[in-house]
Amino acid sequence: MTTHHGSCHCGAVQFDVDDLELGKAATCNCSICGRTGAIMLFVPEDKLLNVVGKETMTDYQFAKKNTHHVFCSTCGCRPFAWGKGKDGASWAMVNLRCLEGVDPHTIEVASRYDGRAL
């Protein structure tokens, strides 16, 4: 496990994430994830570090409004999201496609979440 640096396409939003276990990646077929194509990894929110560019992010929420689907208001890229789980714990979802040095074509997706069924 190591620290990875990530960003949106234009670089206005940047962040680091600690202790990634790339073998636990997930995808979702809900109405937003299916359209944006994120390969996700859920981590405790305190593992999302050094976030730069909060002032350029736009927060989008839908359905139950328990997840903050943020995106860069300049380039539209969606590098991460955050929310609270059913147990009340805070988490962050990192879009692995936005991490430097991580090839999304080599990531094995461990789970496929059926968000359409919600």
Buried (B, 14 or more C-beta within 10 A) or exposed (E): EEEBBBBBEEEBBBBBBBEBEBEBBBBBEBEBBEEBEBBBBBBEBEBBEEBEBEEBBEEBEEEEEEBBBBBBBBBEBBBBBBBEEEEEEEBBBBBBBBBEEBEBEEBEBEEEBEBEEE
